[in-house]
Amino acid sequence: MHPGAKISQGRSKGQQRIQSQNDYLRQWLPRQQSYLHHLLDREAPPEDRRCIVCEQDGVYKCQDCLGEPLYCTGCCRSQHHHNPFHWISQWNGQFFEQSCLAQAGLVIHLGHDGKQCPALADRWDLFEGDEHEDQLEPEDLPFVSGPEFQPKENTMVIIDKSGVHRLEIRCCDCPNALSPDIQMFRHGFFPASFNRPKTAFTFRVLDDFLLDNLECGTSAMNYYSKLRRNDLQHDRYRELMRVARQWRQLKTMKWHGFGHRSDIPSTGELALFCPACPQPGINVLVAGDESLDDDDKNSPSWKYTRSFVMDGNFKAEHLHPIKPFDEVWLYKMHLAEAADMVNQANAARHKLESTGIGGVACARHGCFVPHSMVDFQKGERAVTFYDINCQYNKHFRARVDASRFLEMTQDLTIIPGIGLWHVHGHQDSCYVRYASNFIEGIGRIDGEIMETLWARLNLISPAARGMSSPHRQECLDYQMNDSNFCKMIRMKRTLCRKYKLAMNGITESGKAFDRLDEAAPAHLKTEWSARERRAQSSRLNDPEAMDEYEINIKKAPSRKEIELRLLEEGSARNAAPSRRSVATWISTGLAIEEAQIALLIEVRRMGKRSTETQRLDIARQRDRLQGQIDGFTQSALTHLGEGFDADDEPDDLNVDILDDLDDDPADFSKTSDAWTNSPELTVIPLPSNLGVDRCRRCMAEDLIPLEMSLREGQANDTLHNLRIHLCNKAVLFQTAVRQAKSQALKTRAWSQVTSVQQAVSLHASIYTKTRKQMMKLEPGQDQLQKFKPLLREQLKISTAVGDPNARGQRNESLAWFWSVEVDLGGPDQSWNEEFYRVHWLRAKALRDRWKEEMTLVQLEMDWTCHYFSWRATQWGDRMRESLEKRLPGHACYSGRQSQMYSLLAQDAQAAFQDLQSVSIETGDE
C-alpha cells in the first residue's frame, strides 16, 4: 500500500482530510512505470490481429475510435462513412505507420444518403478550380516513412478539428441537383471558393476556431499551425482567415434573426444590449402619454436613469492597411462606430492608423453599448463616467452641437461622474463633485467596469494590429458581442449577488448612520438635510455646490499659493535669470525635507524586525530621495552663487523631531546604520541650513525672506492638516470606538484611529522641523507670536474640540494652533460640529446609495425577466411565420431560440423569487 493510501485510511475514522494536488502526485509516482509500460503496449497489434467486425486480417488501426480497434480494409472504409475525419495507421509488418482513410478507399458522396449518385458522370473536375495549388520544395517537407498517398483528380483538401485531410468527394450530378458548393455547405463543409472548390472547412473547425479566438485569443496563424502539424504540404492559412470572416458573419446574422428577414442589418442591429438596463418598449412598458421622468410617490424619478462608462484602450493599435482601396466590408460597424482614436505623435512615430479604440458600456452591468448609441426618451437622464469628466463634460454639449456626426436631444440630462479609482488621482475637490458615492439615484457602482472589459479584448489586440480595417472591426465587434452574450446568460447570478450585497450594505450603512444620527441635534439634522438637497439640485449647473460634503474651513495661505505669488512678483519686476525660479527651487527643497521626515518616521517605525520586502521598499525610497537631493544640490550652484561649495558637509538632520512617537529610538539607530550616508539624514543647501551670515557672503541675502514666506505657507499647511486629523480622531472616538459592540468592530475602529494617529505624528514632526528652520532665518515678533512651539500634550484630543459648551469645560481651552487664521463660517460653530456635519452627510449618502442599489436591483430583476420573455415572444413569432412560409429549418431554429429565452426567463424569475422570499423571512426574524 502506498503512503497516500495509508494517510487516507488513517483519517477515515475521524475527519477525512481533503487531498491536495501534491497528494495525488505522490500517489502517481509509484504507478508511472506501469502506465508507461501499458502505453508502449498499445503500439503493437493484438496477437491474433483480427478485424473486430468480420474477424478477417486486420491492417488498419483507427486512432480516434474508442479503444483504437483494428479493421480490415473493407470494414475500415464502411465503418468510417460517417466519421471521415478519423486518423488511421496501417500495419507494415513491423509497426503501424501513418495512413489516411483516402488510402483505404473512402469516398464521400454528397446526396442520395451517402451513396453514389446514379447520374454521376465526372464532369466536375475539382482540380481545375479557381484556387491555386501550394507548391513546396521537397527539402521543405518532413520525411515520413511509408507508402506515399497519390491523390485522385477529384480529391479535396478538407480542414477539420482533427487536422488537414485529403479525401475524394463526389457530388450529386442529377439534373435538379444543387451547385457543388451548396451541396458541400448542406453537408457541413464551407467551401473556400464557389465555382470549382478544392478546399473546404468543416463547420466544426470554424466553430472551434472562433471559440479559441474568443476565449484564448488564438490567431488564425497559430490555430492553423496546430492543425497542420502532420501535414506541412497544404498551407490554407489565408483561406482560413477569409472563410472565418464569412462564417462569423453568417452566424451573427443567424443569431439575430436576419435569416428570417429580407432586409439588410442596419447600424447596431447585429449586437446585443444589456437585458437589465431599461429599454422602453422591450423590458419597460411606457404608455404613449407617459414619459420616463414622470414621478409619483411610489416611483422615484431616477429609477430609469441609464449609467454609462467611457474609456479608451491604447493597446488596440492598428497599422496602416496595405491596400485600403481594396478592402471589403461585410457589414457596417455596430459596436464601435467612430471608435478609433488617433494620437498624431504616436501614430506618426509607429506608423499607426489608430493608436487605440474607445468604448462605452453600461456602468452597472458592463455590457458594451451597441454602436455606442442609445435612443433616449423625452425627459430622460443619464450618468456618464469618464476618467477626466471634470474637464471633458464642460463643453461636451457644445462639441456635440458643432459636430456633423453626433446629435443629442436637448431634453436629455447628463450627469458627469468619475470612476472611484481615477477620481483619487484628481484634485481633492473632484471627489465629492464627481464620485459615484454622491450621485443621487446611481446606486453602488465604481464606474471602472470598462477596465475589466478591456482585459478580454486585449487578448486579440496583438493579432488584430495588422489586419485590414474591416477584418479588425469584425473581430472586435465579435468579441464585444460575445462579452454581452456572456453577461446576458449570467445576469441571474450577477443580480442575485448584487441583491445580497445590497441587503448587507443597507444593514451595515444603516447602523453606522444611526449611530451618528442619534447623537446629532434635531435642528442641525434639519439644516444639514436642507443643505444636502440644495447641493444635489444644483450640481448640474454648479458642481461646486457639492462641496457641501467637504469641510468648510477657510485656510491660511498655503505654500503653493505663496509660491505662485512669489513667482508672479518675480515676473512683474523682471528679476534676473538666476532669481526667476528661486521660489520654486526653495519650495522643492521644502518638499524634499518633508519626504525626509516621512522616510525617517517609516524607518524608525519599521525597527530592526523588518521583512525583506520592507527593507527593499525603504531602499527604493532612499534611492529615489537621493536622486532628488542630487538634483536640488546641483541647482543650488545657480541660485546661491560662486560662494557656495556643494561639497561642504553640514551637520546631519537632527532627529529630535520624532520625539512625539512612542517607538524605541534604539531600533531607529540600528536600522539607519545599514545605509551609509542615508539621504533622509542629509542636510540640503537651503538658506536656513546655510545660515544668515553665509547667505550674505554668497550674495544670496534676498533668498532669506523668500524662504521665510514659503516656510509660513508650509507651517499653515501642516497646522491645517493637523487640525483635520485631530478632528477626525475625535469623531472616530465618538462614533466608532465608543459605539463598538463587538471585538471585531473595536479592532476595526482602533485600526482607523491608528492610521489617523500616524498622520498626526507626521504633520507634527513636519511643523516642528519647519519652526526650527524659521528660527534660523531671524523671524519677526509677529511670526514668533503666531507660530509657537508644538507640545506633545497639545496633540491629545480634548472634549473642548467637540463641545466647547459642555459641562466641566469652564477652565478648558483649545491649544493655540486651533485658531491660527481659521474661519469656520461663524463665531458659534465648533470644530467638531463641522466635522460631525461632514461625517453625517457622508454616512447618509452611503446609506442612501445602498437603498437605491436595492431598489435598482429589484427593478433590474423585473427588467431582465421581461427582456427574456420579450425575446422568447419575438422568436416564437418568427417560428409561426416560418411555418406559414414552409421553411422548416427556420422554424426549428426559431423554436430552439424561443425555448432558450423562455428557460432563461423562468430560471431567472424562480431564482429572484426564492432570493426575495428568503430575504423577507430573514427580515421577519
PESULUR-V976073 format. One record per helix or strand. SS is the DSSP state (h for helix, s for strand). FROM is the first residue (numbers start at 1). LEN is the number of residues. Records with the same first field share a line. If there is no record, write none. Layout:
BEGIN
SS->FROM-LEN  FROM-LEN
END
This chain:
BEGIN
h->3-10  21-9  32-10  73-7  112-3  126-3  138-3  180-7  203-14  220-8  237-19  301-4  324-3  344-7  370-3  389-4  396-7  420-4  428-7  436-3  449-16  469-21  491-29  522-17  543-7  559-14  577-4  582-25  612-29  655-4  665-8  679-3  687-4  692-6  703-35  743-33  781-6  792-4  799-4  816-4  831-54  888-37
s->50-1  57-1  60-3  70-2  88-4  96-3  107-3  155-6  163-8  189-3  199-4  280-1  284-1  296-1  299-1  306-8  318-2  340-2  352-3  356-7  368-1  381-5  413-5  554-1  823-1
END
